[in-house]
Each structure stands twice: as structure tokens, then as C-alpha cells.
Amino acid sequence: MATNNKNNASQTLFRFVSLRNPQLTETKKQNLGFIHRPADMASAFDTAVNPGDTALMKFQALERAAKSFATTGYDTELQIEESSLSEALKIGRKIAKNETISAADENTAKNLYNSSAIQDKMGQVWDNLMYQTVTQKNFYVKEALVHILKALHFGYVCDLPVTPELIKINGDDLKAKALEARVVLPMKFFGDGYEGETSVTLTGQPFTVAKSAVGGQDAINATSTSLSVPAKEQLKAEGEKILELTNLNFEKDSLNTLKVELEKVQKIYQKARSKAYDAAYKEYLAANGPELDRYRERLKEIQSQITEEMTEAEINALYAGLEEPNIPPFVFTYKKEINFEDFTSLLSLDSLKIFVDKFTASNSVKPEDGFDFSSIKIISDKELQLGEAIVYITDEYDTYPEVFEKIEEEHSAKAQALFQKTPVQEQKFASLGGILVPVTDSFTQYASKVTPRSYYLKATPQGSIYSGSAAYLTFYYQAESSAWGMASAKLLIISDVGNFEESFTNIEPVDNKVTLASVMVGKFSKYIRNVKIKIYFNNGKEASLDLSGIEPNSAYTDILYVEDIKDETGSGGENPQPGTFIPKHFGVKRLGIADYLKVEQSVHAYVPGEVSNIENVMASELRHKSSVARDYSEVIDTTSESIETEKISDTTKTERNEMQSEVAKELEREQNITANTKFTYDTKVYKFEIGGSYANNTSQHDSTKQAVTKSQEITERAMERVLTKINKERVQKIIKEFTETNVHEFDNRGQASQETPQHITGVYRWVDKKMKNQIYNYGKRTMFEFMIPEPARLHTLATAVSRTDTLTAPIDPRKAEKPWNMASAQVATKDQIEYWANIYNVKLTELAKSPINLILGKQWEKVDGNEEYRHRTIDIPVNYEASSVKMFYGFERDRRGTSTLYTSNFAGGMVPFSNGGTSIDATAYFTPQNVTGSYDFVYKCFNIDSVNIAFEITCTLSQAYMKSWIQENFTAIIKAYEDAYAIFMEKQKELEEKAKAEEEANKDKLGNFYREMEAVILKHNCIAYLLQDYLTTLGQSFTSGSQMSDFKVILSENLEQYTALAKFMEQAFEWSIMDYTFYPYYWADRKRWQEMYLTQSTDPLFRNFLQAGMARVIVTVKPGFEDAVQFFMSTGKIWNGGEVPVIGDPLYMSIVDELRQPTGEPQGKYWITRIPTTLTILQAQSVGLEVEDALPIFKEDDPKNCENPRELETESSFKLMDKATLEAGTEPTTLPTNIISK
């Protein structure tokens, strides 16, 4: 079957892209498609450029040399037109305009090329072309020079003998190849390496396959040599926050330490006082021993004479002979409970400093540089001299409980301030594009606005936090990832105190900062002469910092200079010296060529296919069949409308008289009762005196305040109800019906002939068609590959919001970070309970005051020498326990001799207090152990006539009560959290259901929304790679004014350059068809694996984007921009128009050569494919389809290869009949009349 090629229209089956490296073209002189500068030609720039330097270094050297280059004779296009090169310029312009080159032009071009005068000017032409390329000063001069080189190159080719080698390289028409030749800038001045090298060394060439270096060696330090003012202010602001938190934490810890040390001093004081008392009493007894012994002996004699039968008068007569010992009364004096003697000797210097700051006052003005603790002199228990200043403990602090109460208040205030200034990180959700996504607070993203590795250093001098507080140093630097974490660091200072060194290891970035909040604590006083910091980063880099003359309270900011870690010999690899600015295009590679291919398909032939149907008509059979196709449609429209309006109108008046009364009463009463007794005895007379005094003073102040308010309000309401209801209904019913009936009749009754009817079988075959397929190349593109780590990082930073309409997830106090974490009630603290109660608005159970002082007044009791045990109940208030006891006691002797009072020691034992005199008044101190509730105080008197005991008991909240209070409020806080979390989940569910509904309604729109979002973020990354220093290049402002009335655009040269860059970046690449692939999370920063892995999105591809650890993006260059892009990648400049000279890069020249090849040419051989159709054909000779068998049979060539050869068919069971047609009959049809009418 023949194919009619004239009507055989082809169609594009599909399109695809083939990525490959370019075919390396011939870069020798025989390749006439390029115009090379002779290698031995002298140049005015020879001395300015080092051929071994990188491309960018050469370009910078050319820029410097161009400032002194003389362009005499080539200043304007008119000068060139009037010079001896005018003829060459004319021919070159014809070549550029693709005009026909005549034979006369060819002869002129040959003569110009062979002219020695013209050849002598070639050096000037090339030098001026390089000058214009570097400076882009005069576009028309640059174009004229290119045209001259093209004309002379054409003349060279016209005079060149044709050889088979030239034809092989350039094709049959050498002149045609020369007419499209491109000017090549010499590698000696513009490329990496020397002339003729392939530039595939480590330093690399501008942009080659699988290479990313762009002539530089230090991209890390290339961001900036100094910080901008906003960056410095940002660093200082963050530094001040760190300092504030450090000071609060420093003071809180100092208060903790002070309390611990004071508790030890208190115990030492009480023990020392008891020992001093015992020692004094023993000394008293030793001094008066003989007299007391004589007295005791005489007393024993008298007591031995007393019998039961003796009367009281007789007994008194015996005692009358007992002389009173001539000894002084026992008097014990000791230093006050709160005294500087103990503090200066037992407290650490830091604790003494903070005690002086919190609990003392001074009569003189506090020195500007703080108190001088190097000179301490104790004046009295409560007075201390520090240098020239004198401080004293204020009267409100006489006991340790009072001091401890003040410390607790200060500590709680500092802890709450710390909690407030370091808020726990909350998880917030916002709806973006109808999707609920987690977002972060923009406050925490400040680091992205600060230059990486910028640092902050500040010295806080002594006395900045409180009087005499230690000096310390604060240092931090910005780290954009964990790779810049601190593996180790060494800090050395030379200060006014001495030379010191400290080391640190394994400090990871937190909020993009590596912080040493307080180092060199107390290692300097007022100033630091020199600071040296050596930092070794996790990524194998190191940085050094050396600062001199550090002034206190002055912030120092700059950028850390980074280099490779030096080996033992001290070599630092290949890093340049500080100050070198040579950026690299890291992460970007020029892949080569992208072939845009398509497969075109056309019909080759129609061929018979498989059997589709078999119709059997037996002999003498009349058979008919019919098929009916019906199309039915019905349309119903209904419209309904209802309107209801309501208006209310009413007038009411209300008069209200309100009386408010307030009565305040103050009642003061004061009572004072005193009593005293005195008993004396001499040899003849007993004297007993009783005295008492009573004073009662009552004052009462009543004040009554009354306020009467009278108000009258009038409320007017309007009510009017209008109901309008309109109901419109329109019913439209349209019915369309189409019926098609097909009838087929098979008549094999043999009525049309005399022959006997035979069985007839009709075989239908499918018709297949064979298609011709051919690949065609319809375009080529230059490709660039970008490898982008964490491609969604810009998106996550961009979605960091701080807004009130975000959905914030409540924080579980049991899982919060330190210092807010309280995993259980057993480990929770009072400060944490108060903090979380404030977060969740929980009203805490009122906490009783602590500590409190319990005063139990003196109780005089007559003993009369009774030695039985006596009991006194001391009721400790509920929920309190005794922490310290101060006992005031006094007793009088019953008879002559030593008197002893035995009392409980509040710790399960008894302690004696003896006196050899007639009476004593003294004080004792005890440290109770688990004294709560009702305490049974036991005492016993020996030889005591009367006794009085009073107590001053300091009580603190008991541990059991505090545990119960914390447990109760902890439970309330957790319940409040759970309630808040339930509300959050409900709101989240509502938002998710709403988002899901929107997603279903706008599924296609959301997909496009996500694709556009991905494309914009990836495009941002790619442009950042191309610009390298994009932080200072992108995002410039050229407008001013915050209102429409004062808004304006700032017109300047910077605007012109910025818009040129924007146009170039947006137009030079085919961003709309970029190809990207996402690699999983494990290619990202290890510390972000969990965060990225748990990232969710309803769109699967967008979820891959959010979870991607790396992205591979391939972008093609728009046709016509290849040379401009290559020029930008090599020099960093945007070409200002006209033909772009080609940098002498062999691989890029290969790409240029390939891009000039024609498109639309077939690629490889075509191939045939067979596809089925919906057409069928009846087997018959009349149709032209000849068959050998009635039904197809495919005989096997190798029956032995079959497991059961007997099952194979070797002959067809169907007979091929020569006549297989139906003939018309004379009998009428038997079809029903409702199907067809006769």
C-alpha cells in the first residue's frame, strides 16, 4: 500500500530536553568561526596583567590600567571613519548587517589584510577594543573596532587556500563561516591561566563544566570589610539584651549564694554564742569557786539538820545562819546577731559586697567607682569602714529572719524579671494561602539581617551590677549554621589585675549566636589592656581577634576574619591575605548544552490487523438485526427571591437615683502592763517586794465619707417593622429527543439464482496504520546548574510573623525549656508556679507570709524549790514550722547555792542553764528540728524560787505546706493548660476544616499557588548565587515618603545601574521553565533534621520543598543572552549592548559554535511504529484484500520447542470460499412494519 506523501501531514508527538556537554570545537587557527588576537602581539596592557592570575584579578588589573590608557585616534567613531581603517569599517558594517559582499569588497578586504600599514595598527585596534570592553565608555567605538576585525578576518579567509582540513573543520563554504565569525578576547588578559591552557585547574576558569570557582580564593571574607551602621546598632542592641539577662542572672545567683552563706553564719553564731556562754559561766564559777564551795558546804550542813518535824520558823532560823556568798552576779554579754565581725570573716568577698549593697546605708556620698573593699575596718557590730566611706546596717535588719525575708523578695523579683525577659518559645500557626502552616516570631529572626561572623565584645567593669560586683567580659558572634559553631576557643587578656587565660569547647549556636555571656569574671577591675581570642569552628576554619585598649562599658563590633586552620608548620593553605576581595560563584555550574527536541509523526501505511468480527449466515436463512440510538435531554430552571426588612422605633425614659456611702473607721488601742518582784534576805530579816504598773491608752478616729450621685438617663428606641416578601418562580422545561434506527438484513435463501444456497461467513478485520517517527532539534540552550542547600529556608524566614491574628499553641509547662520547665510538682519551684500562673491566668491559692515572728511573752511562775518537770505548750501556727528560737529566761534562787534551769532544746533533748548568784536574766538560742503544731516545752527547776521564760520564735512555711501548695497550684496550672490546649485544638480543627474545604474548592488554584511560591524562592536563591554579595546589592530603596502626598522616586545613577541589573537578571534566563529536583532533609544541617522531617503540607510537592535539604535547579539562558551572561559571570559587569566579544574559554567557544548550528535538522534515523485504529474492513476480493487462509493461522517453525506438539495446529480448519457475497432476493422482507414500511 502506497503512501501519498503530498497529503501526509505530520504532527508533533511530544517534546523533551536532552542535557549534555558541548562538543569540543577546534580552537586553533583553522577554525574560521573565531577571530583570535595573535599570541605574539605586543600590548599596552602587558605589564599590567599577570598571565597566571585568575580571570577576575586580571579584569581588576585591566580596570586600574585603563585609567591611564591613551585612546588617541580612537576617541570617537568619527575619528575611526576618517582614519586609514575607514574601508575596513565599511566592509565590516556590511558583514554585521548581513548585506551581500561583492567581489570588489572581497578584493578590498584581501588588500587591507595584506597591507603592512593596516597590520601595524592591529595592536592599537586590539588594545582599544580591550579598553572599551573593560570601561564600556563608548558603545559605537567598540562596535566599530569589532567591525574592523571582522572585515580583516574576512579578507584573510578570502586569500586563504582551500584544503581538505579546512573544509573538514569549517564546511564547504569558508567565506560563509568567516562572515559569522566572533571576536575572541585573549585568555592572557581575560581568562584563567595562560594562553592556550584549558583552565581546568583548581583555580578554575570563569565558568566551566563541573567547576564553580570564579577566579577567587576567599568567598567567606568577601561579604564586607567593615560593618554598616545599622548592622553595628543591631549587634549592640542584641548585646545589651544579653548583658541585661547576664546581670539579672548574676545578681540572682549572688543572692542565692549570700543566703546559703548567711545560713551557715547563723548556725556558727548560735553555736559560738552557746559556747561563749558556757565558757563565761565556767570562768565565773572558777573565779568564785572557793566562796561558792564554802557556801555549798554550809548549805549542806543546814539541810542535813532539817527534819520533818521541824516547823517553818525553825527551818528559817537555821537558814538565817547561812551567810550570802560575797560574789558578783553573773553577767554575760555577746555581740549582736547581725554583726560585721562575722560577715567580714565568714562571708566570701562577693557575698559581703552584695550584703553591703542591699542592707546598708551610708552617711556620705557613695564613691563613683564604688566602695573600696580592699580596705575594710570594723567600727562596731553594725558599722563598717570601706576605704574612706562608712556604711551601717539599717535598723530594720536586726535578726537573720528579717535579712532572709529581704533576700527572698529580691531573689523572687530577679527570677520573675528573668522569666519575663526570656519568654518561652511559642509555636504559632498562620493561614497562608488557605493552608495552616507553623510560623515563628519575627523577633527571633533578627540574625538573618546581621552580617555573618560579625561579633560583639563589651567589658563590664567592677561595681556595675551592685557595689563591688565583679567585672566580666561579654562576647558573641553571629553563626548562620552549626558549621560555624565553636569547636574550641582560647581567650587571653592583659588587665589591670594581671594576665589570664580561659578556654571553651563545644558551644553550639543558639538563635544564630555563639555566646560567651560572662567570661573572665573578676579577672579585671577597671580596664583591659589587650584581648586576644582564637576561635576554631566546626567546619575546620579558624578566626583570630586582637584588640587593645578596651574601655569599660564600650561596645566593640566588627567582622571576624576567617581562614583555614593552619598546620604545624603554620601554613594556612591557599587563603589570601586579609583585605583581599575576590568572590567566587560557589554552588553554580555551567552544565553545557540543552537540546530542545521533538518527535514528529506521520502516516507511513495502512495494514490489515486482527479479526474484529465474524458474521455467519447459514444457507436458506433470512436474518435481520436493528440498532437504535436515542439522545434525550431535559432542562429545568427555577428562580425564587425573598426580601425582609425590619426597623424598630420606641421611646422609654428611666430615672435613677443612686446613693453611695462609705464609712471608714480607725481604732487604735494600746495597753501596757508591767510587773516585778524582789526578794532579799539577811541574817535577821526577810524582805519580799511586789510592784506593778498598768497603763491603758485608747484612741479612736472615725471618718465618714458620703457621696451622693444622681443620674438620669433617657433611652430612645425606634421600632418599625416592614416585611416585604417577593417570591418569583420561573419553570422552564425543554425536552430534546433524537432517535436513529439502523436495520441490517441477511438473505441467504437462494431466490436470486438456481444454485443451491451455501453457508456464508463474512470476516471483518481491524485496520492498523504504521507511523513514521523522526526526532528534530528545534533549539539549543546554555544551561546553568544551582545547588541550593535548604531551599525552603528563605520561605520559612519570610513566613516568620509577629501578628495578633496568628493561632498560638499553648505551651506544656512540663515540656517547656529551662528555666521554665517543671516536669512535676515535686521539682517545681515557687517562682515557676507564679510564672505559669501568670501565663494561664490561674488564681493561685493565697500564700501566707513567710517568715513570721511568734512572740510569747514572759510568764512569771512561783516554783518554791519544786524540782518536778513542768510543761508549757507552744502553739506553732498552722502551716508553719519553727526555724529559729530565741529564748529569754530569768530565775531567782530559792535558797543559797547554785540554781539550775533545765529546758528543752527544740531538737529532742534538754539543756541546763546554771547560776551561782541569787538571780539571772539571759538569752539562749536554739535551732529547731521539725517543730510544728503544738510543741511540748519541758523545763525543770533546781533550787529556784521563781522563773520566767519568754520566746521569740521565727517561723517559716513548712515543707509539707509548701509541697501541698505547689501540688495544688501545679494541678490548677496543668488543668488550665489542658483547657487552653483543647481550645487550641478546636480552633486548629476549624481552620484545618476551612482550609480543607478551600483546598477542595480551589485545588487547581492552590497547586499553581504552591508552584509559583516554589519558583519565586528558588529564583531568589539562584539570583543570590549569581550576585554573591546580594545582601548589599538586592533590596535597595529608591523611593521616599510614607504618604501619597510626599511620595517620590529618587532619580540617580544608582537607580540606572539597579534597573539595568534587574532587567538583565530577569530577562537573560528562562526562569519560567526552570527545572528543579528536591533532595531529602538529611542533606541539610543535622540540627534541623527533626524540624524539617516533621514539616507538613497538604500539597505533596510543596511538602517536599519544605523538607528538602538540598535542591538542584537547572536554568537555561534565553537565546541571544549567552554572550552577555558569560561576560557577566567572568567580569561581574553587564554588557551595554552590541556584539559581545567571546572570552577565550575553549569550552565556552564550543558552546558558541554549537549554538550557531541550524535548527530543524533531523536527529538520527527515523523508526516505524504500528498503532491500531477504530476502522474495520470486510475480507473480500472486491475490496482488494487477498488472503491465503479463511482465518489466520501462524505455523510454528520449531514444533519440538513446544511442551506438547500435538496441540499445535498445522493446517487451518476453515475453508476459503471464492464467493462470499450476498445477492438480492425477490421475496418481500420479513421485518415488522413498525421498523420499516414496504
Secondary structure, 3 states (H helix, E strand, C coil): CCCCHHHCCCEEEEEEEEEECCCCCCCCCCCCCEECCCCCCCCCCCCCCCCCCCHHHHHHHHHHHHCCCCCCCCCCHHHHHCCCCHHHHHHHHHHHCCCCCCHHHHHHHHHHHHCHHHHHCHHHHHHHHHHHHHHCCCHHHHHHHHHHHHHHHHHHHHCCCCCHHHHHHHCCCHHHHHHCCEEEECHHHHCCCCCCCCCCCCCCCCCCCCCCCCCCCECHHHCCCCCCHHHHHHHHHHHHHHHHHHHHHHHHHHHHHHHHHHHHHHHHHHHHHHHHHHHHHHHHHHHCHHHHHHHHHHHHHHHHHCCCCCCHHHHHHHHHCCCCCCCCCCCCCCCCCCCHHHHHHHCCHHHHHHHHHHHEEECCCCCCCCCCCCCEEEEECCEEEECCEEEEECCCCCCHHHHHHHHHHHHHHHHHHHHHHCCCCCEEEEEECCEEEEECCHHHHHHHHCCCCEEEEEEECCCCCCCCCCCEEEEEEECCCHHHCEEEEEEEEEECCCEEEEEEEEECCECCEEEEEEECCCCCCCCEEEEEEEEEECCCEEEEEEEEEECCCCEEEEECEEEECCCCCCCCCCCCCCCCCECCCCCEEEEEEEEEEEEEEEEEEEEEEEEEEEEEECCCEEEEEEEEEEEEEEEEECCCCCCCEEEEEEEEEEEEEEEEEEEEEEEEEEEEEEEEEEEEECCCCEEEEEEEEEEEEEEEEEEEEEEEEEEEEEEEEEEEEECCCCCCCCCEEEEEEEEEEEEEEEEECCCCCCCCCCCEEEEEEEEEEEEEEEEEEEEEEEEEEEEEECCCHHHHHHCCCCCCCCEEECCCCCCCCCCCCCCCCCCCCHHHHHHHHHHCCCCCCCCCCCCEEEEEEEEEEECCCCCCEEEEEEECCCCEEEEEEEEEEEEEECCCCCEEEEEECCCCCEEEEEECCCEEEEEEEECCCCCECEEEEEEEEECEEEEEEEEEEEEEECHHHHHHHHHHHHHHHHHHHHHHHHHHHHHHHHHHHHHHHHHHHCHHHHHHHHHHHHHHHHHHHHHHHHHCCHHHHCCCCCEECCCCCCCEECCCHHHHHHHHHHHHHHHCECHHHCEEEEECHHHCCHHHHHHHHCCCCCCHHHHHHHHCCEEEEEEEECCCCHHHHHHHHHHCCCCCCCCCCEECCHHHHHHHHHHCCCCCCEEEEEEEEEEEEEEEEECCHHHCCCCCCCCCCCCCCCHHHCCCHHHCCCCCCCCCCCCCCCCCCCCCCCCCCCCCCC
